[in-house]
Amino acid sequence: MKPLTIYFTSDTHGYLYPTNFVDEQPRAQGLLGMRFPKDDNTLVIDGGDTLQGSPLTYYCHQQGLPSPCARVMNAHGYDFLTLGNHDFNYGYTALKDYLQEVQAQCLCANVADVQGRLPVAPYAVRTMENGLRVGIVGIVTDWVNRWEKPENLENLRITDPLAAAREAVEALRGKVDFLIGLYHGGVEKDLDTGRLLSNTEENIACRLCETLPFDLLLTGHQHIAMVNRAWHGTHIVQTPCNAVAYVKITVQADGAIHSELCTPEAQVRLEPWQQTLYRNLQAWLDTPIGHLSRPLWPEDRLIMALHGSPIADFFNTVQLDATGAEVSCTSLGNDLRGFDSAVTVRDVVASYVYSNTLVVLRVTGGILRQALEQCATYFTVDAGGTVRIAPPFLEPKLAHYNYDYFSGIDYTFDLRKPVRSRVSRLLRGGVPVAADATFTLVTNNYRATGAGDFPYYATCERVLESQTEVSELILNYWTAHPSIEVPEGNAYSVILPDGTQA
């Protein structure tokens, strides 16, 4: 084996600058602070989720500006990339513009363009200066089909990643010395014990290792910092999200593979165009848009789930106002800024970071109760009676966004009862909700597909589908309501294992 060095990024979500956008304090974060010293035996590879997910990407999209991501990646000398599920969020044209500007070759074996305009290949072979033949196969989780707005996929076909990878690997048989899988998806098993963490098809990294002869599998999507791990003889790595770290992989002459997590530099020298974009972005983020009677700062996740969140209540108020639905549910992202009493654009786009739109579903009381029971699985009670967050919301990735807060109903979770029978009170307008009663429920387009273990939503009639992103709806709400009185209390309660109310 001849030596090889690989630098790997994934799930950067447009975090280019050394900031998390909560404030202007420089941080060890951002693609601009990453260093990839290259020679002819080095590859720089990205695992997708580049175009959406930060205030920067939202600003560029709203202002009609081209994404700066490709320009920065070109300067960093990227060789290959694949697509992540969020790279489809802004539609076909935005994806095409990005792929036509970026100089790295896009590899995604299970994505086909009906129009044939996207420069996407299933695999590639790169012969390094030392003669090592490196094969690379790219794939993305096909759950994109469940999550993405149909209009963004009308020119695309996203198929089974395992089947596509198998076909690509077969085409490379005998042509490469070292085989890399580039997978925008994660692990479905505990790599120490083999315990199955998820029985869905969203993440199949372990199955890929069990089925195909990859020497190295570069994974993403779950945002787990993972180096020097292996499954069935395949070395596996993954990066955290938002460009807070990248991975350096070294393949040694004896075939041994070593990987390490690297941190970006916090002090970065910006080019003139980067300075201008940054100044304009910060000025936009600091634009005043309204006033709250009191600030809404996030608390500990468990505390908010037990006692309610005024931030979630506010999001639900916006959703009800925008759609006229009877009931609303929303969730809070894993990263959440919150709102100062003097509200700025920064508060909004750093508190609701997803490109979600809204869907109004017609649901029954029975489905509503099922959804609440699923939310109640967020809590687990240990042997000593202490309430904690249940493991499925913490591993294999943080998924606080799969706990929903509801408005328009009154409900109680009783943690003394078994899972799936914890909803002890469910009222609307003071009247118990019958199983066959029907309501209109507004939720985001991600949840409406059934994602997050709410499969019954996918069977519901769609009454309305908004085409406006929720962040924009929140900004519009401030235009109509520049001063907001924050109410006290919330419409639900939790009974603790000792019988007291949280």
Disulfide bonds with the S-S distance in Angstrom:
none
